[in-house]
Amino acid sequence: MSAPDAVGWLTIYIILLFFLPSRLVVGPLASAGAPSMLFGLASLVLWALLALGAPRGIVGEPQPLRIALGVLWLCVGASYVMAMSRPMSSDEISPADVALLGLASWTGTMLLTHDRIPDRRRLDTLVWRFAVCGGFVAVLGLIQVATRQVWVDQIAIPGLSSSTAYGLVERGGYPRPSGTAIHPIEFGVILAILLPIALHVGFHHTHRHVLVRWLPAAAIGLIIPLTSSRSAYLGAVIALVVCMIGWARAQRLLMLGVGAIGILAMVVVAPNFVNSVAGLFTGAAEDPSITSRTDSFALAMEFITQNPLFGRGLGTFLPKYRIFDNQYLLLLVTIGVIGTVAFIALGLTTVVTMLRTRRRLRDDASRDLAMSIAAAVTAGFSCLFMFDAFSFPQTMGTLFLLIGMGGALRRSQRSQSELAALLQ
C-alpha cells in the first residue's frame, strides 16, 4: 500500500493561509482562532496519527530538520515550564498558551510536508500551487495599489469575525498594499519569500505554457517595488543574490536585464515614487520606525539579563510593555539565548541541508529547487530582524511550510539514491 499523500491537504492549508484575511478569526478563540492556525493544529494531529502506523523507514530515520525542530521545542518547552513555575502576571498566561499553540500549528505543517509528500513529482505539484496562490495574492496587492482600497474588508464568512479594523496604510503619499496579511510589512516579506519559488516555476516548469508559468513571478516582481517596504526590498535582494549563486550565466543576465529595465521604467514613469523609495534608505536615520527599533535595545537588555538562558517564556512579553519590531530581540527576551540559537539553527540547518542536497542532485530542476528553497528561507529568516513575525501567521506559516518542502526534497533525493544503489 502506498504512503499517504498530503499534497491535497497542504493545498487547503495554503488557500486558508493566503486567501483568507489574517484578521478573520473564530470569534470565541480570539488570537488562537485563525483558520490556518487551527488547520495547522489538525495537521499536527494527522501527522501524529499517520506516524503511529508508519514503517520505521518513513518516520524513524533521523532527519536533520526534524532534529533541529525537536531541539527548538525542547528549549521552548523548558522556557514555558520555567515561566509557569514562577510568579507571572495573569494577563501573560493566555498569550503564552497561544504562542505554544501557534508553534504547534507551524510544526504540524512542517512535519506533514516533510514526511508525507511521497515523491518529487508530487512535491512539484505543491510547489506549483504554492507559487500560483502567491501570484494571486500579488495580483490582489496590485489591485489595492491601483484602486487605493483594501477590498478584503468586504469579505464576510459565517463564524469568523475581524480581530482588528481594516485600513489602507500610506507612506510618502503612496498606498502600501497588505494583500490578505495583517500589515504591509508582513505582505512585503511574504512576497520576498515567494519570489525564488515563483522564479523556479518560471524557469523549470517547462511543461506548462510559458505565460502561465511566468505569471506568478511577474505579478510578484511587479508588486514588490510598489510595497514601499524596506523589508520587502531587502528580502527580495537577499533572495535574488542567493538564487544567482546557483543560476546559470544566462539566467543571471536575464534577471539583471529585467531588473535594469524595470528600474529604468520606474524612473521614467514615476520619478517621485522612486525618490520616495530612495528616501526610505537615505533618510533611515531620521525614520521614527527605525529609531523605535534601535531605542528598544536598552530595554530589551534589561529583560534579557533577568533570564538570559531560557527567557521569560514565549508569548509573555506583551505589546503593552514594548513593541520591538525585531523578532530576534523578542526571542532573546522570551526564550533566551539558548532558545534563540535553537530557532536560528533551524533556519541554518534548512539552508545547509538544501546546499548539501543540491550537490547530490543531478537534474537542473531539482538543483534549482533546492537553491530556491534555501534562498526563500534565507530571505525569510533575515527579515525577522524587521518585525515581530511570530504575531503574523502568514509569515511563519509560509516559512515552516518551506522548511517542510526542503525536508521533502531531501527525502526524495535520498530515496532516488537508494533505488539507484539497489539497481547497480
HURAKA-V407453 format. One record per backbone hydrogen bond with DSSP energy under -0.5 kcal/mol. NH is the residue of the N-H (numbers start at 1). CO is the residue of the C=O. E is the energy in kcal/mol with one decimal. If there is no record, write none. Layout:
nh: [NH NH]
co: [CO CO]
e: [E E]
//
This chain:
nh: [6 6 10 11 12 13 14 15 16 17 18 19 20 20 21 22 24 25 25 26 27 27 29 30 30 32 33 35 37 38 39 40 41 42 43 44 45 46 47 48 49 50 51 52 53 53 54 58 59 60 61 67 68 69 70 71 72 73 74 75 76 77 78 79 80 81 82 83 84 85 86 92 93 93 94 96 97 98 99 100 101 102 103 104 105 106 107 108 109 110 111 112 113 114 115 116 118 123 124 125 126 127 128 129 130 131 132 133 134 135 136 137 138 139 140 141 142 143 144 145 146 147 148 149 152 154 155 156 160 161 163 169 169 171 174 176 177 181 187 188 189 190 191 192 193 194 195 196 197 198 199 200 201 202 203 204 205 206 208 213 214 215 216 218 219 220 221 222 223 224 225 226 227 228 233 234 235 236 237 238 239 240 241 242 243 244 245 245 246 246 247 252 253 254 255 256 257 258 259 260 261 262 263 264 265 266 267 268 269 270 274 275 276 277 278 279 280 280 281 281 282 283 284 286 287 290 291 292 293 294 295 296 296 297 299 300 301 302 303 304 305 306 306 307 311 312 313 316 318 321 322 324 327 327 328 330 331 332 333 334 335 336 337 338 339 339 340 341 342 343 344 345 346 347 348 349 350 351 352 353 354 355 356 357 358 359 360 360 361 367 368 369 370 371 372 373 374 375 376 377 378 379 380 381 382 383 384 385 386 387 389 391 392 393 396 397 398 399 400 401 402 403 404 405 406 407 408 409 410 411 412 413 414 415 416 417 418 419 420 421 422 423 424]
co: [4 116 6 7 8 9 10 11 12 13 14 15 15 16 19 180 21 23 161 33 25 159 26 26 27 29 30 24 34 34 35 36 37 38 39 40 41 42 43 44 45 46 47 48 49 50 51 55 55 56 56 63 64 65 66 67 68 69 70 71 72 73 74 75 76 77 78 79 80 81 83 89 89 90 90 92 93 94 95 96 97 98 99 100 101 102 103 104 105 106 107 108 109 110 111 112 116 119 120 121 122 123 124 125 126 127 128 129 130 131 132 133 134 135 136 137 138 139 140 141 142 143 144 144 150 151 152 154 157 25 23 167 176 174 171 169 175 178 183 184 185 186 187 188 189 190 191 192 193 194 195 196 197 198 199 200 201 204 205 209 210 211 212 214 215 216 217 218 219 220 221 223 224 225 229 230 231 232 233 234 235 236 237 238 239 240 241 242 242 243 243 248 249 250 251 252 253 254 255 256 257 258 259 260 261 262 263 264 265 266 270 271 272 273 274 275 276 277 277 278 278 279 281 283 284 287 287 288 289 290 291 292 293 294 295 296 297 298 299 300 301 302 303 303 307 333 334 313 316 318 318 322 384 387 384 326 327 328 329 330 331 331 308 309 309 335 336 337 338 339 340 341 342 343 344 345 346 347 348 349 350 351 352 353 354 355 356 357 357 363 364 365 366 367 368 369 370 371 372 373 374 375 376 377 378 379 380 382 383 384 387 388 389 391 392 393 394 395 396 397 398 399 400 401 402 403 404 405 406 407 408 409 410 411 412 413 414 415 416 417 418 419 420]
e: [-0.6 -2.9 -2.8 -1.9 -1.6 -1.6 -2.3 -2.3 -2.6 -2.7 -2.7 -2.6 -0.7 -0.8 -0.6 -2.9 -2.0 -0.5 -2.7 -2.0 -0.8 -0.7 -1.7 -0.8 -1.4 -2.1 -2.2 -0.5 -0.5 -2.3 -2.4 -2.0 -2.0 -2.0 -2.0 -1.8 -2.0 -2.7 -2.9 -2.2 -2.4 -2.6 -2.3 -1.5 -0.8 -0.5 -0.9 -1.8 -1.4 -1.3 -1.0 -2.4 -2.4 -2.1 -2.5 -2.3 -2.0 -2.3 -2.1 -2.1 -2.7 -2.9 -2.3 -2.3 -2.4 -2.5 -2.3 -2.2 -2.5 -1.1 -1.0 -2.0 -0.6 -0.8 -0.6 -1.6 -2.0 -2.5 -2.4 -1.6 -2.1 -2.6 -2.2 -2.4 -2.3 -2.3 -2.2 -2.3 -1.8 -2.4 -2.9 -2.2 -2.1 -2.8 -2.5 -2.1 -0.6 -1.7 -2.2 -1.5 -2.0 -2.6 -2.5 -2.2 -2.6 -2.4 -2.6 -2.5 -2.0 -2.3 -2.2 -2.0 -2.1 -2.2 -2.1 -1.9 -2.1 -2.3 -2.4 -2.1 -2.4 -2.5 -1.7 -0.6 -2.4 -2.2 -1.5 -0.5 -2.3 -2.8 -3.1 -0.7 -0.6 -2.5 -1.6 -3.3 -0.6 -2.5 -2.1 -2.6 -2.2 -2.6 -2.1 -2.0 -2.3 -2.4 -1.8 -0.6 -0.6 -2.5 -2.3 -2.1 -2.1 -2.1 -2.5 -2.6 -2.1 -1.8 -1.8 -2.5 -1.3 -1.1 -0.6 -2.5 -2.7 -2.4 -2.9 -2.0 -1.9 -2.1 -0.7 -0.9 -1.5 -0.5 -2.1 -2.9 -2.4 -2.4 -2.3 -2.5 -2.5 -2.6 -2.6 -2.1 -2.3 -2.6 -1.0 -0.6 -0.8 -1.1 -1.2 -2.2 -2.5 -2.2 -2.4 -2.7 -2.4 -2.6 -2.5 -2.4 -2.5 -2.4 -2.4 -2.4 -2.5 -2.1 -2.3 -2.0 -3.0 -2.5 -1.9 -2.3 -2.0 -2.4 -2.6 -2.0 -0.8 -1.0 -0.5 -1.3 -2.6 -1.8 -1.1 -1.0 -1.0 -0.8 -2.4 -2.3 -1.1 -2.4 -2.5 -0.6 -0.9 -1.1 -0.6 -2.7 -2.3 -1.3 -1.4 -2.8 -2.3 -0.6 -0.6 -1.2 -1.5 -1.9 -3.1 -2.1 -1.1 -1.8 -1.2 -0.7 -2.4 -1.2 -0.5 -2.1 -2.5 -2.1 -1.5 -2.3 -3.2 -0.8 -3.1 -1.7 -0.8 -1.4 -2.3 -2.5 -2.0 -2.1 -2.6 -2.5 -1.3 -1.3 -2.7 -2.9 -1.7 -2.2 -3.0 -2.6 -2.3 -2.3 -2.5 -2.6 -2.5 -1.4 -1.0 -0.7 -1.3 -2.0 -2.5 -2.2 -2.2 -1.9 -2.6 -2.5 -2.1 -2.4 -2.6 -2.6 -2.3 -2.5 -2.5 -2.8 -2.0 -2.0 -0.6 -1.3 -2.2 -0.5 -1.9 -1.8 -2.4 -0.6 -1.4 -2.3 -2.2 -2.4 -2.5 -1.7 -2.2 -2.3 -2.1 -2.1 -2.3 -2.0 -2.3 -2.5 -2.2 -2.4 -2.3 -2.1 -2.3 -2.2 -2.0 -2.1 -2.5 -2.2 -2.3 -2.0 -1.8 -1.7 -0.9]
//
